[in-house]
C-alpha cells in the first residue's frame, strides 16, 4: 500500500514538472524529484525538506561534502554521491564554452571563474589561457588543497602558458571561508605571476579571489586602489607644501 502511495505521488510530481517545466516548483519539490533517482522507495519529500533545513538552500545542499550530506537521515553513500555527481554535472554545463565565445573584459572573466568554483568546498587554483581574440585555449587546475606553494604553482603556470602559446592569462582561487579579501600570500603570488609571464611576453590579466559567489581581482581592486590612494596622497602633499 505504501509503495503505491509513493508511486502515485512520484508520478504526480513528474507530471507537475513536465507541465510547468519546473519553473513554478519550489526548491524542495525539485530536490525531491532529483532524489527519486537515488532513493527508490523512501519518502523523498521528508528527505528534501531535511536537506534544505540543514544546509539552508539548494546551493548549500550541493556545496556540501559527501560526509556532510550523510548526516541527514535518509541520505546514504549512494544518495550522497548521486547529489554530488548532479552538482558537478550542473557546474560543468554552466562552464561550457563555445568555440566562438570570447572573454574581453575583467567582469566576463570574473563571472566565468565564479561559475567554475560553484559548489567547491576545497581551495583550488585555476589558470585560464587566452588567445589574441580572448578565446580560452586551455583551463588548468594548478593546485588543490594547498595553493600557497608559489614555486610549484609557477612551474605549472609557465609550462602550460608556453606550450599553448598563450597571448594572455588569468588565475583564480577560491576562499571556502567566504572571506573575499586577499591574503599577503595571494598578493605575493599575483606579483610573481605577473613578473614571470611578462618575461615571456604574456599579458597577465588578473588574479581573482572567489568567495561566496563573488569575485575580486587583486590587480583590479587591491593594487589599483592602492596606487590611486598613493597618487591622491602625493597630490595632497604637493598642494599642502
SULJO-V938774 format. One record per residue. N is the residue number from 1. PHI is phi as a letter, one per 20 degrees, with the letter a starting at -180 (999 if undefined). PSI is psi as a letter, one per 30 degrees, with the letter a starting at -180 (* if undefined). D_FIRST is the distance of its C-alpha to the first C-alpha in whole Angstrom. Layout:
n = [N & N]
phi = [PHI & PHI]
psi = [PSI & PSI]
d_first = [D_FIRST & D_FIRST]
This chain:
n = [1 & 2 & 3 & 4 & 5 & 6 & 7 & 8 & 9 & 10 & 11 & 12 & 13 & 14 & 15 & 16 & 17 & 18 & 19 & 20 & 21 & 22 & 23 & 24 & 25 & 26 & 27 & 28 & 29 & 30 & 31 & 32 & 33 & 34 & 35 & 36 & 37 & 38 & 39 & 40 & 41 & 42 & 43 & 44 & 45 & 46 & 47 & 48 & 49 & 50 & 51 & 52 & 53 & 54 & 55 & 56 & 57 & 58 & 59 & 60 & 61 & 62 & 63 & 64 & 65 & 66 & 67 & 68 & 69 & 70 & 71 & 72 & 73 & 74 & 75 & 76 & 77 & 78 & 79 & 80 & 81 & 82 & 83 & 84 & 85 & 86 & 87 & 88 & 89 & 90 & 91 & 92 & 93 & 94 & 95 & 96 & 97 & 98 & 99 & 100 & 101 & 102 & 103 & 104 & 105 & 106 & 107 & 108 & 109 & 110 & 111 & 112 & 113 & 114 & 115 & 116 & 117 & 118 & 119 & 120 & 121 & 122 & 123 & 124 & 125 & 126 & 127 & 128 & 129 & 130 & 131 & 132 & 133 & 134 & 135 & 136 & 137 & 138 & 139 & 140 & 141 & 142 & 143 & 144 & 145 & 146 & 147 & 148 & 149 & 150 & 151 & 152 & 153 & 154 & 155 & 156 & 157 & 158 & 159 & 160 & 161 & 162 & 163 & 164 & 165 & 166 & 167 & 168 & 169 & 170 & 171 & 172 & 173 & 174 & 175 & 176 & 177 & 178 & 179 & 180 & 181 & 182 & 183 & 184 & 185 & 186 & 187 & 188 & 189 & 190 & 191 & 192 & 193 & 194 & 195 & 196 & 197 & 198 & 199 & 200 & 201 & 202 & 203 & 204 & 205 & 206 & 207 & 208 & 209 & 210 & 211 & 212 & 213 & 214 & 215 & 216 & 217 & 218 & 219 & 220 & 221 & 222 & 223 & 224 & 225 & 226 & 227 & 228 & 229 & 230 & 231 & 232 & 233 & 234 & 235 & 236 & 237 & 238 & 239 & 240 & 241]
phi = [999 & f & f & f & f & f & f & f & f & f & f & f & f & f & f & f & f & f & f & e & m & n & f & e & e & f & g & f & f & f & f & f & f & g & f & g & f & c & c & f & c & f & f & f & f & f & f & f & f & f & f & f & f & f & d & n & a & f & f & f & f & f & e & f & f & g & f & f & f & f & f & e & g & o & d & d & g & f & f & f & f & f & f & f & f & g & f & f & f & g & f & f & f & f & d & f & c & f & f & e & f & c & d & d & c & g & f & f & f & f & f & f & f & f & f & f & e & f & m & f & d & d & f & c & c & d & c & d & d & c & e & f & e & n & e & f & e & a & d & c & e & f & b & b & n & d & d & e & f & g & f & f & f & f & f & f & f & f & g & f & f & f & f & e & l & f & e & b & b & b & c & b & b & d & d & g & f & n & e & f & f & f & e & f & f & f & f & f & f & g & f & f & f & f & f & f & f & f & f & e & m & d & f & e & f & a & d & e & d & d & b & l & m & c & c & b & e & f & f & f & d & f & f & f & f & f & f & f & f & f & f & f & f & f & f & f & f & f & f & f & e]
psi = [e & e & e & e & e & e & e & e & e & e & e & e & e & e & e & e & e & e & e & f & g & f & e & f & k & l & e & f & e & e & e & e & e & e & f & e & f & f & j & e & f & l & j & f & e & e & e & e & e & e & e & e & e & e & f & f & l & e & e & e & e & f & f & l & l & e & e & e & e & f & f & k & k & f & j & a & e & e & e & e & e & e & e & e & e & e & e & e & e & e & e & e & e & f & g & k & k & l & f & f & k & k & j & f & l & e & e & e & e & e & e & e & e & e & e & e & g & k & g & k & f & k & k & l & k & l & k & k & k & l & a & f & g & g & k & k & f & k & k & k & j & e & l & k & d & j & g & f & i & e & e & e & e & e & e & e & e & e & e & e & e & e & e & g & h & k & e & l & l & k & l & k & l & l & j & f & f & f & j & f & k & k & l & e & e & e & e & e & e & e & e & e & e & e & e & e & e & e & f & g & g & k & k & j & e & l & j & k & k & k & k & h & g & l & l & k & k & e & e & e & d & e & e & e & e & e & e & e & e & e & e & e & e & e & e & e & e & e & e & e & *]
d_first = [0 & 4 & 5 & 5 & 6 & 9 & 10 & 11 & 12 & 14 & 15 & 17 & 18 & 20 & 21 & 23 & 25 & 26 & 27 & 29 & 30 & 28 & 32 & 30 & 27 & 27 & 28 & 24 & 23 & 25 & 24 & 21 & 21 & 23 & 21 & 18 & 21 & 21 & 18 & 15 & 12 & 13 & 13 & 17 & 18 & 18 & 20 & 22 & 23 & 24 & 26 & 28 & 29 & 30 & 32 & 33 & 33 & 32 & 35 & 35 & 31 & 33 & 36 & 35 & 35 & 33 & 33 & 33 & 30 & 28 & 29 & 26 & 23 & 20 & 23 & 25 & 27 & 25 & 24 & 28 & 30 & 28 & 28 & 32 & 32 & 31 & 34 & 36 & 36 & 36 & 39 & 41 & 40 & 41 & 44 & 45 & 49 & 50 & 53 & 55 & 54 & 57 & 57 & 60 & 59 & 59 & 56 & 54 & 54 & 53 & 50 & 49 & 49 & 47 & 44 & 45 & 45 & 41 & 39 & 42 & 42 & 44 & 48 & 49 & 52 & 52 & 55 & 55 & 58 & 60 & 62 & 65 & 63 & 60 & 57 & 56 & 57 & 55 & 52 & 53 & 51 & 54 & 53 & 50 & 49 & 53 & 55 & 58 & 60 & 62 & 64 & 61 & 60 & 63 & 63 & 60 & 61 & 64 & 63 & 60 & 63 & 66 & 64 & 62 & 65 & 64 & 65 & 63 & 61 & 59 & 57 & 54 & 52 & 49 & 49 & 46 & 47 & 47 & 51 & 53 & 56 & 58 & 59 & 63 & 62 & 60 & 63 & 65 & 63 & 63 & 67 & 67 & 65 & 67 & 70 & 69 & 68 & 71 & 73 & 71 & 71 & 68 & 67 & 65 & 62 & 61 & 59 & 56 & 54 & 50 & 48 & 45 & 45 & 49 & 52 & 56 & 58 & 61 & 64 & 63 & 62 & 64 & 67 & 67 & 67 & 69 & 72 & 72 & 72 & 75 & 77 & 77 & 78 & 81 & 82 & 82 & 84 & 86 & 87 & 87 & 90]
